[in-house]
Amino acid sequence: MRIDGALHRAGSYLRSAPGTYVWLAVLFVSTVALHHMSPDFEEDFLRQRSTNIHELSDNPVRVLITSAMWIDGGLWLPYAFLFTAFHAQAERWLGTLRWLAVAVAAHVLATLISEGALLGAIKRGAAPHSAVDTLDIGVSYALAGVVGVLTYRVAVPWRYLYLVVILAVYGLPLLTGRTFTDFGHFISILIGLCCYPLVRGRGKAWNPKETLATLRG
């Protein structure tokens, strides 16, 4: 009975965030596929699905979609945790369409802005021309955007602590590494914060203090 109850609760949770777990299932399949490719074929295969300047110039819609279906590095479990911790929470709170709007906006806009900045650097001679073919795939921009919009899920004053933490997590690499990927991640956080109109009317904000009191009681 306990096993049946646990399975039922797990199934209910998965059904409460269908978009998150369908996306995660696609990433699982694509990750397994990557592990069956030779290193040379894998690099060429992913580069054709990369949102680098070259591919965005030729096939922008295709690569913006397909780049979000693969994980660079082939580690699926960390993303299973992150999707559950952030995407699933946002989807359950906002609803599938609004959650997807945030994720897509962050993925697309941060990609275009960061690659546009890279193109400007190439034209100025601050980056090598070979950077037009940089391997750039993954779901991290969409994730960062959702992390950003979840700021409004947390009640004041805890919201400000959450905001400081995420700005530090995504801002410090930008200050120290100064890569265009770090820039894209920080832009994604800002895009998520700009999605405030989508969170209006989505219910009471989560108060960690109330949750702790409930657990103690």
C-alpha positions, 0 to 999 in steps of 0.5 A: 500500500505504501508503494502504491501511495508513493507511486500515485503521488509521484505520478500526480506530481509528474502530471502537474508539470507535464511540459517540464517532464516531457522536455526532460524525457526528450533530454534523456533520450537525446543524452542516451543517443549522444553516449552511442556516438563517436566523439568526432561524429558527436561534435559535428552532429551537435555543431549543426544544432548549435545556436552559433552565429553561423547556424543562426545565420542559415537556419535560425528557427531550426537551431533555436528549437533543436539546440534546446533538445540536447545537453552539452556534456552528456550529464542528465541527472543534474538537469533532472534535479534542476528541472524538478527544483525550478521548471516544475515549480514554475509550471505548477505555479504559472501554468504550462503556457505561461511557464513555456513563454518564460522559458522560450523568451529566455532561451531565444532572446538571451541566445540572440543577444549574446550571439549578437554581442559575440558578433560585435566582438568579432567585428572589432577584432576582440574575438577570433573569427572562428568563434562563429562556429562555437558549439552552443547548445543546451537548456541553461538559458531557459533554466536561468530565465525560469529561475529569474521569474521564480523571484516573484513566487517567494514572499517578501522579505525572503524574495530579496534574499533569493534575488541577491543569491541568484544575481550573485550566482549568475553575476559573479561568473560574468565578472570573473570569466567574462564569457559570452555564455556567462553574459547570456545566463545573466541576460536570461535572469533579467528576462525572467525578472521582466516577465512579471506581467505573467505572474499577476493573479497566480495566487499567494506567494510562497512564504518559507516561514509558514512552511517551516511552521507547518512542518514543525506543527 
